[in-house]
Amino acid sequence: MIGDYLKALLKVLGFAAAFAALPLIAAFADLQPPWPPAIGYVSAGLVILAGLIVWEWTRRTKVRSRRTWIVAAAVLTVIGLGSYLTLYSLFVEPAPGAHMRVVRGFVCTADALKVYGDACPDLPREALAGAEWEAVKLWTRGSLTLARLGLAGAWMVFMTGWIAALGAVIAGRKV
């Protein structure tokens, strides 16, 4: 009995490890949030954790219950992806040259307000270039932190929903 459980657990860990490669691939394609720098690795850990949790909670449930999990996870995925894409388009600015992206804020610093006035907080790309791509010179640390946390949180909701859906599907299959 314990041997069967461990065999099934190892199979699920194998699936989870394969799925954990998804956020790492996204990191290489610059699809993940620009902050924190190690978000791909954090996402991979979250993927493994979410996969194990969903497998444990759904592997012996009835098909109807697993379908509820799948639908809830799909909704979570859509909400996370929609939120992430919206926040990304509002707050992430690609810098020219290297693979660098800058998170913009939503409250201008006193200096930026003096220079750009009514253009704040939606400053033009040239403002970032003039600030040497240092967002803290244009937006307050608090607004930058909230924008970064929003991006990372939406990304994590997306990844959690994605893996929860896949985990619920796989949990009911004989592997």
N, C-alpha and C positions, 0 to 999 in steps of 0.2 A: 504494500500500500504506500509506504513512504517512498519506495523506489519509483513507483509510477508517478507520484507527485513531483519528485525531483526531476524525472525525465521530462515531464510536461513543463516544469519550471525552466529547465534548460532550453527547451524548444522556444518558449516564450521569450526568454532572454536573448536567444538568437534572433528572433524576429525584432525584438526591441532594439538590439544593436544595429540591425540592418536599417530600421527606421530612424535610428539616431543619426545615421549618416545624412539624412535629409537636411537638418539644420546646418550641418557642416558644409554640405554642397551649396546651400543658400548663402552661407558666409563667403564662400569662394566667389560666388556670382554677385556679391555686394547687394543682396536682397534683404539681409537682416538689418536691424537698426544699427546706426553708427556708434551707438553708446549702449552699454559698456563695451569695450573692445572685445571681451571674451564671450559675447552673447551667444555665439555659435556653440561653444562648449557648454554653457549653462543650458541652452536649449536642448542639447543632446542628453544631458543629465535629466532634464525634465521629461523628455520623451521616454527614457527608460523607466523613470518613476511612474509616469502616467500609464504606460503600457502594463507595468506590473500591477498597479492598483486596479485598473479596469479588468485585467485578466482575473485577478483574485475575486473581485466582486461579481463578475458576470459569467464565469466559466461553468457554473452549475445552475444558473438561473434559467427560467423558461424562455423560449424564443420570444414571447411577447415582451418580457422584461428587457431582454437584450435589445430588442428593436427600439424600446423607449430610450435606452442608453445611447443607441446609435443616432436616433433623431435628436436627442438633447446635445450630443457631441457635435453633430452636424450644424446645429443652430449656433453652438459656441464657436465653431470654426468660422462660420459665415460672419458672425458678429466681430470676432477677433480680426479676421482678414479685412473686413470693411473698415473697421476702426483704424487698423494699422495703415492701410492704403491712404485713408483720409489724412491721418496725422502725418504720414510720410510726405504727402504732397504739400501740406501746409508748412512743415517745419524742417525739412531736409533740403539742403542746397549742395549740389555737387560742386566741388572745387575743381578748377582746371588742373590738368596735369595728372599727378598721381591719383591712385584710387582713394581719394579723400572726400569725405562728405561732412558737412558742418550742420549741426542742429541749430536752428534759429530759435529765438525766444519770442515772447509775446508782450513784454513790457520793456520799453527802451530805457537805457541808462540816462541820467541827467545830461551827460555830454552829448549823447546821440540825439536827444530831444532838442537840444540847442541847435545842432547842426541840421537835422532833418525835419524838425517840426512836425507838420501834419502828416508827413509820410510814415511816421512811427505808428505802430510797430512793424508794419509791412514794408520794410526797407528794401530798396532795390539791390540787386546782386552786386552792383558797383560799390555799395556801401561796405559789404563784406570784403570785397577786394581791397578797398581803401583801408580797412581795418586789419589787413594782412590775414584774413580768414580767421580772426580771433573773435568769436561770437561774444565773449565776455566784455569786449570793448563797446558793443552796441546794445546788448540786452542784459537785463539784470540776471544775477546768478539764480535767483528763485524761479524766474520764468524759464530759464534754460533747464534747470533741474526738473521742473514739472513737465516740460516738453519731452525731455529725455525719458523720464519715468513713464509718461504716457505711451511713447513709442515702444519701449521695452515691455510694458504691461500688455499692450495690444498684441505684440508679437507672441508673448507667452500664452495669452488666451488662445490665439490662433493655433499655436503648436500643440497646446494641451487638447483642444477640441479635435484637432486632426488625429492625434495619436489615440485619444479616447475612442473615437469612431472606429479606427482601424483595430484597436484592441478589442472592442466589443464584437466586431465581426469575427476576428480570429479566435476569440475565446470559445465560441460555440462550434468551431470546426474541429474535426478530428485531425490532428497534425502528427 
